[in-house]
């Protein structure tokens, strides 16, 4: 069965209408031949509309008609075409709020929200960060013909400590950047951008409300949590080991040993 997708935020209303619903030859300047829209191509299958929350109210009216009537009318056509399509939509916006403020049509919202899945931001599901990172590293390694690429031991703590405001896209960009800056077979933490390398204070405070890793041994999970707390504390004290050790109730030597074991030692100069 067909599966097609379109990013609704990537084009204007006119182009989006043409791309989804199709157009007839001569319907507008540059329409030199008939164009079959994605809804027709997906007939009997599924169409995925990404960033549907960024569509205009005018376009939402046209989309609502397609969903209600089960037919599309290509731009410039005199007759509609029946389609049988499963629609999956996604958005980064809060559509409940957009409906209340009148930016998104309420009738369209209830039409597409019969089954809703909320995917939390990456910062709220820490358990997913490392598996996704390893998958992206493997993909980058395959694309670049460097199958032996792997993360250095200091990378996991850095990835877990970052809040990832850009979610998966940011994580992907960071990993591809780190791979491009790595010469050997090991990708180290110093290959990541300063925002990931030095982190953002406050991560440990949000740790309790985030999902902790649900895979790995008990020691591996405890190490991940300990690394986040140590790193956040060091950031607040500008990597002053004496002050950080006092706050954590450790000796300076004990703190240095923990930092070294978790791959955090020396990052202040990275």
C-alpha positions in Angstrom: 0.0 0.0 0.0 1.1 3.5 -0.8 2.7 5.7 1.8 3.5 9.3 0.9 4.4 12.3 3.1 4.6 16.1 2.9 5.9 18.8 5.1 3.1 21.4 5.3 5.4 24.1 6.6 7.8 23.9 3.7 5.7 25.7 1.1 3.1 28.3 0.5 -0.7 27.6 0.4 -0.8 27.6 -3.4 2.1 25.2 -3.8 0.8 23.0 -1.0 -2.6 22.8 -2.5 -1.1 21.8 -5.9 1.2 19.2 -4.3 -1.5 17.6 -2.2 -4.6 17.9 -4.4 -2.9 18.1 -7.9 -3.6 20.5 -10.7 -4.7 20.6 -14.3 -2.7 21.8 -17.2 -3.0 25.6 -17.6 -4.4 26.0 -14.1 -1.8 28.7 -13.3 1.4 30.0 -14.7 3.9 27.2 -15.1 1.3 24.4 -15.1 2.4 22.9 -18.4 0.9 19.5 -17.7 -1.5 17.7 -15.4 -0.1 16.9 -12.0 -1.5 14.1 -9.8 -1.6 15.2 -6.2 -0.3 13.2 -3.2 -3.8 12.3 -2.0 -4.5 10.6 -5.3 -1.1 8.8 -5.2 -1.9 7.6 -1.7 -5.3 6.3 -2.6 -5.8 3.0 -0.7 -2.9 3.8 1.5 -1.6 6.4 3.9 -0.6 10.1 3.7 1.6 11.7 6.4 1.1 15.4 6.8 4.0 16.8 8.9 3.7 20.2 10.7 0.0 20.4 9.9 -0.2 23.0 12.7 1.6 25.5 10.5 -1.0 25.6 7.7 -3.1 28.7 7.2 -6.8 28.9 8.1 -7.6 29.2 4.4 -5.9 26.0 3.6 -7.4 24.3 6.6 -10.9 24.8 5.1 -9.8 23.0 1.9 -8.2 20.2 3.8 -11.3 19.8 6.0 -13.5 19.4 2.9 -11.2 16.6 1.6 -11.4 14.7 4.9 -15.1 15.1 5.2 -16.1 14.3 1.6 -13.4 11.8 0.8 -12.6 13.6 -2.5 -10.1 16.1 -3.9 -10.5 18.6 -6.6 -7.3 19.4 -8.4 -6.6 23.0 -9.0 -8.2 24.0 -12.3 -10.4 20.9 -12.5 -14.2 21.0 -12.8 -14.8 17.7 -11.2 -13.7 16.1 -7.9 -11.9 12.7 -7.6 -12.8 10.2 -4.9 -10.0 9.1 -2.7 -9.7 6.6 0.2 -6.8 7.6 2.3 -5.7 7.2 5.9 -4.3 10.5 7.2 -1.6 10.7 9.8 -0.6 14.2 10.9 2.1 15.6 13.2 3.0 19.0 14.6 5.3 20.6 17.1 2.6 23.1 18.1 0.0 22.9 20.9 -3.1 22.5 18.7 -5.4 22.7 21.8 -4.1 26.1 22.5 -4.2 27.1 18.8 -7.8 26.1 18.6 -8.7 28.2 21.6 -7.0 31.3 20.2 -8.6 30.7 16.7 -5.4 29.9 14.8 -6.4 26.3 14.0 -9.9 25.3 13.0 -11.7 23.4 15.7 -13.7 21.2 13.3 -10.5 20.2 11.5 -8.8 19.5 14.8 -11.5 17.0 15.9 -11.4 15.5 12.4 -7.7 14.6 12.6 -7.4 14.0 16.4 -9.5 10.8 16.6 -6.4 9.0 17.9 -3.6 11.2 19.4 -0.1 10.2 20.4 1.9 12.7 22.4 5.7 12.2 22.0 7.5 14.0 24.8 10.6 16.1 24.0 13.9 14.4 24.1 14.8 16.0 27.4 11.9 14.2 29.1 12.9 10.7 27.9 16.5 10.4 28.7 16.3 6.6 28.2 16.0 7.3 24.4 19.0 9.6 24.0 21.8 7.0 23.9 20.0 4.4 21.7 19.1 7.1 19.2 22.6 8.5 19.3 24.1 5.1 18.6 21.7 4.6 15.7 22.5 8.0 14.2 26.3 7.3 14.6 25.9 4.0 12.8 24.0 5.7 10.0 26.6 8.4 9.7 29.4 5.8 9.7 27.7 3.9 6.9 27.1 7.0 4.8 30.7 8.1 5.1 32.2 4.6 4.7 33.7 4.5 8.2 32.0 1.4 9.7 34.4 1.3 12.7 33.3 4.6 14.2 32.3 4.5 17.9 31.8 6.9 20.8 34.6 7.6 23.3 33.7 6.8 26.9 33.3 10.6 27.7 30.4 11.0 25.2 27.4 9.4 27.0 27.7 11.7 30.0 27.7 14.8 27.7 24.8 13.6 25.7 22.7 12.8 28.8 23.5 16.2 30.4 22.3 18.3 27.5 18.7 19.3 27.4 18.3 19.0 23.6 15.9 21.9 22.9 16.1 21.0 19.2 15.1 17.4 19.9 16.1 14.7 17.4 17.1 17.2 14.7 19.6 18.8 17.1 21.0 15.4 18.2 21.4 14.3 14.6 23.2 17.5 13.6 25.5 17.3 16.6 26.5 13.7 15.8 27.1 14.3 12.1 29.1 17.4 13.1 31.2 15.4 15.6 31.8 12.6 13.0 33.0 15.2 10.5 35.4 16.6 13.0 36.8 13.2 14.1 39.8 11.9 12.3 40.1 8.4 13.8 37.7 5.7 14.7 36.6 7.2 18.0 34.2 10.2 18.3 35.1 12.1 21.4 33.1 14.7 23.4 35.4 17.5 22.3 34.1 17.0 18.7 30.7 18.3 19.8 29.6 21.9 19.9 30.3 24.0 23.1 26.6 23.8 24.0 26.8 20.0 24.3 30.3 19.9 25.6 29.8 22.3 28.5 26.1 21.7 28.9 23.3 23.8 30.4 23.0 24.2 34.2 19.8 22.9 35.7 19.7 19.5 34.1 20.1 17.7 37.4 17.2 19.6 38.9 15.0 18.3 36.2 16.3 14.8 36.5 13.6 13.6 38.9 10.9 14.4 36.4 12.6 12.9 33.4 12.6 9.2 32.3 15.7 7.4 33.6 17.4 4.8 31.5 15.6 1.5 31.6 18.3 -0.6 29.9 21.8 -1.6 31.0 23.1 -2.9 34.3 22.3 -1.2 37.6 25.9 0.2 37.7 25.5 1.7 34.2 22.3 3.4 35.1 23.7 4.7 38.3 26.8 6.0 36.5 24.6 7.9 34.0 22.7 9.6 36.8 25.9 10.3 38.8 27.5 11.8 35.6 24.6 14.2 35.1 24.7 15.4 38.7 28.5 15.8 38.8 28.6 17.6 35.5 25.8 20.0 36.5 27.5 20.8 39.8 30.9 21.4 38.1 29.2 23.8 35.6 27.7 25.8 38.4 31.0 26.1 40.1 32.8 26.8 36.8 34.8 23.6 37.1 36.2 24.6 40.5 36.8 21.2 42.1 37.3 22.5 45.6 33.9 24.2 45.7 32.1 21.4 43.9 33.6 18.8 46.2 32.5 20.8 49.2 28.9 20.9 48.0 28.8 17.2 47.2 30.5 16.2 50.4 33.5 14.7 48.7 37.2 15.1 49.0 38.9 16.9 46.1 40.8 13.7 45.3 37.6 11.7 45.4 35.8 14.1 43.1 38.7 14.0 40.7 38.6 10.2 40.7 34.9 10.2 39.9 35.3 12.7 37.1 38.0 10.6 35.6 36.0 7.4 35.9 33.0 8.9 34.2 35.0 10.6 31.4 34.4 14.2 32.7 37.9 15.1 33.8 39.5 17.8 31.7 36.4 19.1 30.0 36.8 22.6 31.4 39.7 22.9 29.0 38.1 21.0 26.1 
